[in-house]
């Protein structure tokens, strides 16, 4: 029987590079887009933003803005990367239909058809099935081991093949999970800094510095909004891809159990 090529899941292994690139982009956006003099009175970023100009208002959020923007861009970049990686992990067709077809082929004792289905489907589930079917056929030809030992060998191969696929599917998700908290904390930090500036303006000797006061309040509100947005997107992304991985893992467990049970029933 021809050897079936396994599909490898390719993802960004060094997320640090992504974070650095996002930071550079965030700084450029902060200085050249948000800090564009055209967004402010008298074309001076030190003045108030033009009435209704959101870009200038966001710029007044202060130095925490590019930090939170970096986290936001990182979430977006890694979410896109995970979408592409998990899409290849699922394979070319419906995962549910693939599992059903594999179970039908096993019940009919047609291992050749099962291999053909894997070759057509590709993806992580197909990779695991191929490895397990190869061990299945190897155990059929083995005349030394007992039935229980053969079943354990097939089960072990299933577990090892699954263990090889899981890290690639979960790659970079811990970073997104970290940003769910870090984004909110950075927003809170920006809020505190903004409020400190506001109270400093109120306590300034001789009267209230309205420009410093408004800038401090603006910084507090802008960073709060950006922090909440970043944390919310990170939570949505993490839960979405975790759910996708859970469904894929369920498919692996179901088809693996079918292979082991088929061997047990027919030998």
Secondary structure, DSSP 8 states (H G I E B T S, - for coil): ------------S-HHHHHHHHHHHHHHIIIIIIT-GGGBGGG-TTS-B-TT-HHHHHHTT-THHHHHHHHHHHHHHHHHHHHHHHHHHH-SS-HHHHHHHHHHHHHTT-HHHHHHHHHHH-HHHHHHHHHHHHHHHHHHH--SS-HHHHHHHHHHHHHHHHHHHHHHHHTTHHHHHHHHHHHHHHHHHHHHHHHHHHHHHHTSTTS--HHHHHHHHHHHHHHHHHHHHHHHHHHHHHHHHHHHHHHHHHHHHHHHHHHHHHHHHH-
